[in-house]
């Protein structure tokens, strides 16, 4: 097993990363456990922020690192909150759900999508970034699994929210799983 730093402080993301890493023979090391500094997410897009987080962790630890920058993009809000999803909620998800559903209701436009940029960085500065998207529609919050905006997002092809479908389904179809599948494919091409 080779060690890889998981450069996130979000426990929901960490939980979803673990089953994806094991089949690749990668042993995750949490950035928090190494006491790594948290860089400022100053880029205007998902890929830029994922790169900032992964490179900071790889350089500080001397190990390869993986970082995820992700968010919910709402059609009725012109793609917002998007890269600002964590800041938009500021820890109060019920209030964030209400603001998003009000915007969708006012526009009569319920489409939304999650995006995940996954960046793999090496201590020498090399990076590769993979983007995964999952499209669906918004609905009033339902379900208790997952994290963040999962209760208000119903993925295309399903009749329940991510928070109702749970990890078994989400880990196969999510934006994060799709970005991760590309990372896994790249490793098979150039191990
Ligand atoms: P790190 O930067 O430490 O990884 P973070 O939560 O701040 O943690 P981001 O800046 O990438 O990470 O913000 C992502 C936010 O987007 C996250 O906090 C949720 O609000 C939302 N989000 C991303 N993926 C999600 C998912 O699978 N389900 C629900 N909400 C998600």
Boltz pocket constraint, residues with backbone or C-beta under 6 A from the ligand:
constraints:
  - pocket:
      binder: B
      contacts: [[A, 7], [A, 8], [A, 9], [A, 10], [A, 13], [A, 41], [A, 68], [A, 69], [A, 70], [A, 71], [A, 72], [A, 82], [A, 83], [A, 85], [A, 86], [A, 89], [A, 114], [A, 115], [A, 146], [A, 147], [A, 148], [A, 149], [A, 150], [A, 174], [A, 176]]
      max_distance: 6.0
